[in-house]
Amino acid sequence: PLFTNGRYNFYGNPGGTFYGSVGQVEQTARFYNNGSAVLLNGNQNGSIDVPVFNAGFNRSSSPVTLSSAVQKQDLIDQATGGNTYSTNGIYVPNNGTALIGGIYVRGNASVDMAVVSNNARYTIQQGTSTVYVTVDQATNQTTVQDGANPAVVYNGIPDGIDNAGTIIFVNGNISSFQGTVQRDTQLTVSSENDIVIQNHVIYEDFTPAVGAPGDANYVPPSAEGFDNMLGIVSWDGNVRIGTSAPNDINVFGTVLSSSGIFAVDDYENAVRGPRGIATVLGGVISNQYGAFGQFNGTTGAQISGYGRNFTYDQRMQMGNAPPYFPTLNTFIAYTADITDKLVWQERGN
């Protein structure tokens, strides 16, 4: 499912292929029309621009309100365990023997996710400090190692006050985000400002795609039937795919840029040239639509950046969501408190 509070722009025949429902607030869509763009109240522009809508194209729809019942402070409180930290650093709140919150970072940081001996490991750098947080879901224990200091083992996992799932909050920018979400982990990574994806972000468990995007028999990747889930949230910045990210990048997770965009750095660099396809398995919610790449308006050939291959995570329609993930008021079916936040109810009231 795809929706915008504005209008869509369509190019080419064959044009983009949309498997879910497509909706927009404006009555007319913009069609490229061989370089002389036109606004039309229709699904196509003759035989020039012909997108494929497998589940319909709904125009003149009611706008979606992007306000959320879950606020930034809710995620901060869950990560800090209610504590206050006034100096830059990496904090895993505890009472001496057990964890009482999530993972909180004050200052700009990098976050690298990995799977080590079947456990989730987070390598977090802030300034000159590096902390390794290893989460053992089977034993319900977390090991924290601060640089060269001896490791400390705590009872519990960094899943916030309400134990809804792993929460990492960075009060600053995340300059590098990458890695693998462990198969038993539901995780939300949230930042005050920008989050820059510098390498693949994938699930340990997923069903790989069959074929290539654009092929007639292409089957997109899927996470249905698996437990690993990721939310990526920027409150006052953008979520960006960085210049060091690889070609044909994979980003598995649901992205929210509540006041910004989800976009690609240096997307217009024709010297570097095409970077292949960006495959997103999850969802994207952003205040505005960010650029991913450029193409030749005459030939349709890719010039720079990435092409988009966005696949909706169908688990979202089954009431699943990353832990503590902000939800849009328009789509909340019901809610009592933060532990009760279901995600979207399609066309809900």
Phi, psi and omega per residue, in radians:
P1 nan 2.459 -3.046
L2 -2.420 2.395 -3.114
F3 -2.600 2.489 3.017
T4 -2.384 2.531 3.051
N5 -1.372 -0.007 3.068
G6 -1.993 -2.186 3.093
R7 -2.403 2.807 3.119
Y8 -1.674 2.728 3.032
N9 -2.019 2.272 -3.076
F10 -2.140 2.530 -3.124
Y11 -2.403 2.435 2.837
G12 1.514 2.808 3.051
N13 -2.434 1.879 0.083
P14 -1.306 2.543 3.106
G15 -1.659 -2.756 3.115
G16 -1.148 2.669 3.107
T17 -1.949 2.206 -3.080
F18 -2.089 2.003 -3.076
Y19 -1.492 -0.497 3.113
G20 -1.744 3.086 3.136
S21 -1.161 2.529 -3.141
V22 -2.121 2.264 -3.137
G23 -2.361 2.638 3.065
Q24 -2.567 2.733 -3.139
V25 -1.373 -0.724 -3.124
E26 -1.158 2.625 -3.139
Q27 -1.316 -0.561 -3.087
T28 -1.948 2.598 3.024
A29 -1.846 2.734 3.125
R30 -1.709 2.260 3.100
F31 -2.019 2.446 -3.002
Y32 -1.090 -0.722 3.021
N33 0.969 0.855 3.108
N34 0.977 0.581 3.080
G35 1.720 -0.141 3.089
S36 -2.017 1.395 -2.951
A37 -1.006 2.506 3.109
V38 -2.297 2.641 3.039
L39 -1.775 2.172 -3.091
L40 -2.331 2.482 3.029
N41 -1.593 1.283 -3.079
G42 -2.895 3.068 -3.097
N43 -1.531 -0.226 -3.093
Q44 -2.767 2.914 3.102
N45 -1.979 1.455 -3.095
G46 0.965 -2.272 3.080
S47 -1.850 0.172 -3.082
I48 -1.504 -0.926 -3.127
D49 -2.110 1.933 -3.003
V50 -2.322 1.459 3.016
P51 -1.242 2.734 -3.126
V52 -1.872 2.072 3.125
F53 -1.943 1.791 -3.109
N54 -1.382 -0.310 -3.133
A55 -2.269 0.379 3.027
G56 1.673 2.719 3.114
F57 -2.209 1.840 -3.053
N58 -1.730 2.042 3.112
R59 -1.848 2.909 -3.108
S60 1.027 0.628 3.120
S61 -1.410 2.794 3.072
S62 -1.235 2.484 -3.113
P63 -1.194 2.701 3.092
V64 -1.720 2.286 3.091
T65 -1.475 2.216 -3.065
L66 -1.585 0.136 3.065
S67 -1.240 2.660 -3.026
S68 -2.167 2.529 3.049
A69 -1.287 -0.361 3.073
V70 -1.766 2.193 -3.093
Q71 -1.848 2.903 -3.124
K72 -0.973 -0.728 -3.103
Q73 -1.090 -0.536 3.086
D74 -1.035 -0.784 -3.133
L75 -1.208 -0.651 3.085
I76 -1.092 -0.790 -3.132
D77 -1.081 -0.711 3.123
Q78 -1.131 -0.710 -3.105
A79 -1.259 -0.685 -3.087
T80 -1.476 -0.188 -3.055
G81 1.152 0.400 -3.125
G82 1.509 -0.037 3.120
N83 -1.401 2.881 3.069
T84 -2.088 2.282 -3.131
Y85 -2.127 2.160 -3.026
S86 -1.830 -0.126 3.133
T87 -2.121 2.646 3.130
N88 -1.064 2.517 3.129
G89 2.841 -3.120 3.140
I90 -1.998 2.133 -3.010
Y91 -2.161 2.336 3.013
V92 -2.119 1.560 -2.980
P93 -0.995 2.365 -3.112
N94 -2.689 2.903 3.093
N95 -1.836 0.287 -3.120
G96 1.870 -0.560 3.141
T97 -2.224 -0.437 -3.067
A98 -2.377 2.649 3.083
L99 -1.325 2.546 -3.111
I100 -2.198 0.085 3.140
G101 -2.675 -2.478 3.084
G102 -2.018 -2.287 3.060
I103 -2.163 2.193 -3.105
Y104 -2.164 2.295 3.130
V105 -2.132 2.187 3.043
R106 -1.783 2.118 -3.078
G107 1.853 2.932 3.136
N108 -1.137 2.582 -3.025
A109 -2.678 2.970 2.917
S110 -2.123 2.584 -3.116
V111 -2.310 2.117 -3.140
D112 -2.102 2.087 3.129
M113 -1.690 2.462 3.124
A114 -2.627 2.888 3.031
V115 -2.024 2.059 -3.101
V116 -2.202 2.064 -3.118
S117 0.919 0.770 3.108
N118 1.251 0.056 3.138
N119 -1.876 2.665 3.043
A120 -1.334 2.305 3.055
R121 -2.229 2.279 3.110
Y122 -1.980 2.102 3.057
T123 -1.790 2.012 -3.038
I124 -2.095 2.228 3.095
Q125 -2.022 2.319 3.066
Q126 -2.444 1.991 -3.050
G127 1.093 -2.191 3.126
T128 -1.659 0.049 -3.087
S129 -1.707 2.479 3.028
T130 -2.276 2.227 3.124
V131 -2.160 2.358 3.100
Y132 -1.889 2.133 3.133
V133 -2.034 2.008 -3.116
T134 -1.949 2.146 -3.036
V135 -1.909 2.090 3.104
D136 -1.809 1.737 -3.111
Q137 -1.128 -0.595 -3.063
A138 -1.152 -0.705 -3.118
T139 -1.714 -0.058 -3.089
N140 0.977 0.843 3.114
Q141 -2.347 2.665 3.130
T142 -2.254 2.278 3.095
T143 -1.824 2.245 -3.132
V144 -2.076 2.140 3.087
Q145 -2.130 2.099 -3.119
D146 -1.757 1.736 3.134
G147 1.058 -2.250 -3.115
A148 -1.547 0.031 -3.130
N149 -1.257 2.715 3.118
P150 -1.037 2.534 3.115
A151 -1.230 2.550 3.093
V152 -2.100 2.316 -3.131
V153 -1.808 2.217 3.128
Y154 -2.025 2.626 2.974
N155 -1.306 2.525 3.132
G156 1.598 3.030 3.125
I157 -2.192 2.804 -3.070
P158 -1.364 1.178 -3.017
D159 -1.951 0.415 3.033
G160 1.398 3.083 3.140
I161 -1.130 -0.670 -3.047
D162 -1.612 0.061 3.056
N163 0.985 0.644 -3.094
A164 -1.499 -0.361 -3.093
G165 2.682 2.911 -3.057
T166 -1.114 2.351 -3.128
I167 -2.282 2.237 3.026
I168 -2.123 2.166 3.102
F169 -2.143 2.218 3.114
V170 -1.951 2.062 3.116
N171 -1.501 1.244 -3.076
G172 2.882 -2.688 3.066
N173 -1.635 2.572 2.898
I174 -1.789 1.777 -3.018
S175 -1.341 -0.351 3.098
S176 -2.600 2.135 3.123
F177 -2.314 2.294 -3.075
Q178 -2.941 2.984 2.966
G179 2.105 -2.865 -3.018
T180 -2.105 2.301 3.077
V181 -1.494 2.107 -3.099
Q182 -1.054 2.596 -2.922
R183 -1.072 -0.459 -3.125
D184 -1.747 0.177 -2.958
T185 -1.829 2.287 2.902
Q186 -1.947 2.157 -2.900
L187 -2.432 2.451 2.929
T188 -2.156 2.215 3.053
V189 -1.882 2.095 -3.026
S190 -2.205 2.473 -3.109
S191 -2.306 2.531 3.039
E192 -1.088 -0.672 -3.028
N193 -2.164 -2.356 -3.034
D194 -1.261 2.617 2.944
I195 -2.167 2.115 -3.093
V196 -1.932 2.025 3.122
I197 -1.482 2.056 -3.042
Q198 -1.895 -0.086 3.118
N199 -2.778 3.135 -3.131
H200 -0.989 2.480 2.979
V201 -2.143 1.914 -3.013
I202 -2.347 2.931 3.027
Y203 -1.627 2.560 3.042
E204 -1.139 -0.685 3.131
D205 -1.952 2.102 3.020
F206 -2.867 2.865 3.066
T207 -1.674 2.038 -3.083
P208 -1.127 2.783 3.075
A209 -1.203 2.744 3.039
V210 -2.049 2.130 -3.116
G211 1.468 -2.917 -3.105
A212 -2.056 2.568 3.095
P213 -0.937 2.323 -3.098
G214 1.748 -0.381 3.080
D215 -1.186 2.601 -3.103
A216 -1.054 -0.626 -3.082
N217 -1.840 0.384 -3.125
Y218 -1.099 2.327 3.034
V219 -2.064 2.069 -3.059
P220 -1.254 2.862 3.064
P221 -1.135 2.786 -3.102
S222 -2.560 2.574 3.042
A223 -1.976 0.137 -3.138
E224 -1.079 2.378 -3.132
G225 1.561 -0.037 -3.132
F226 -2.040 2.823 -3.036
D227 -1.680 -0.473 -3.064
N228 -1.143 2.389 -3.077
M229 -2.679 2.490 -3.062
L230 -2.364 2.403 2.942
G231 -2.034 2.412 3.133
I232 -2.151 1.996 -2.976
V233 -2.207 2.153 2.970
S234 -1.978 2.159 -3.082
W235 -1.471 -0.851 -3.020
D236 -2.159 0.334 3.127
G237 -2.400 -2.639 -3.139
N238 -2.113 2.731 2.916
V239 -1.764 2.151 -2.999
R240 -2.257 2.540 2.935
I241 -1.619 2.079 -2.952
G242 -1.389 3.012 -3.077
T243 -1.220 -0.389 3.141
S244 -1.587 -0.014 3.131
A245 -1.129 2.581 -3.086
P246 -1.320 2.880 2.973
N247 -1.113 2.680 3.106
D248 0.905 0.931 -3.071
I249 -1.295 2.596 3.039
N250 -1.970 2.296 3.037
V251 -2.237 1.837 -3.141
F252 -1.753 2.023 -3.133
G253 2.647 2.907 3.113
T254 -1.735 2.149 -3.026
V255 -1.777 2.296 3.028
L256 -2.222 2.092 2.967
S257 -2.050 1.633 -2.894
S258 -1.201 -0.459 3.128
S259 -2.202 0.121 -3.066
G260 -2.338 -2.447 -3.042
I261 -2.341 2.857 2.934
F262 -1.925 1.987 -2.942
A263 -2.604 3.083 -3.120
V264 -1.980 2.228 3.054
D265 -1.172 2.432 3.049
D266 1.051 0.576 -3.069
Y267 -1.103 -0.390 -3.059
E268 -1.659 0.173 -3.066
N269 -1.347 1.636 -3.121
A270 -1.266 -0.365 3.095
V271 -1.178 -0.763 3.059
R272 -1.186 -0.622 3.069
G273 1.499 -2.983 -3.111
P274 -1.094 2.502 3.132
R275 -1.966 0.242 3.090
G276 1.526 -2.503 -3.033
I277 -1.987 2.405 2.974
A278 -1.728 1.966 3.131
T279 -1.736 2.079 3.090
V280 -1.930 2.109 3.052
L281 -1.916 1.783 -3.103
G282 2.773 -1.860 3.120
G283 -2.984 2.852 3.131
V284 -2.373 2.184 3.042
I285 -2.201 2.085 -3.119
S286 -2.500 2.730 -3.132
N287 -1.216 -0.664 3.046
Q288 -2.372 2.883 -3.076
Y289 -1.560 2.127 -3.097
G290 -1.614 2.688 -3.121
A291 -1.393 2.483 3.091
F292 -1.993 -0.509 -3.102
G293 -3.045 -3.098 3.113
Q294 -2.271 2.717 3.114
F295 -2.398 2.813 3.103
N296 -1.367 2.107 -3.069
G297 -1.175 -0.342 -3.139
T298 -1.545 -0.811 -3.059
T299 -1.720 -0.342 -3.062
G300 1.428 -0.025 -3.111
A301 -1.210 2.495 3.110
Q302 -1.234 2.324 -3.123
I303 -1.789 -0.748 -3.065
S304 -2.745 2.889 3.100
G305 1.200 -2.749 -3.079
Y306 -1.921 2.640 2.812
G307 -1.476 2.736 -3.098
R308 -1.698 2.362 2.968
N309 -2.356 1.508 -3.040
F310 -1.734 2.159 -3.128
T311 -2.090 2.132 -3.133
Y312 -1.248 2.344 3.079
D313 -1.388 1.836 -3.038
Q314 -1.102 -0.267 3.104
R315 -1.093 -0.435 -3.136
M316 -1.102 -0.619 -3.139
Q317 -1.319 -0.127 3.112
M318 -1.716 0.229 3.107
G319 1.567 0.177 3.119
N320 -1.664 2.612 3.087
A321 -2.761 2.710 3.007
P322 -1.030 2.671 -3.070
P323 -1.104 2.394 3.088
Y324 1.076 0.297 -3.055
F325 -1.236 2.306 3.097
P326 -1.037 2.419 -3.126
T327 -2.049 2.609 3.135
L328 -1.426 2.237 -3.114
N329 -0.968 -0.580 -3.099
T330 -1.042 -0.523 -2.996
F331 -1.924 0.059 -3.136
I332 -1.279 2.204 3.119
A333 -1.327 -0.827 3.035
Y334 -2.830 2.783 -3.135
T335 -2.778 2.395 3.062
A336 -1.920 -0.796 3.075
D337 -2.717 -2.977 -2.981
I338 -1.141 -0.447 -3.129
T339 -1.375 -0.125 -2.985
D340 -1.880 0.149 -3.005
K341 -1.336 1.738 2.946
L342 -1.330 2.980 -3.096
V343 -1.654 -1.950 -3.014
W344 -1.691 2.501 2.896
Q345 -1.991 1.931 -3.004
E346 -1.010 2.193 -3.112
R347 1.010 0.527 3.141
G348 -1.237 2.823 3.126
N349 -1.841 nan nan
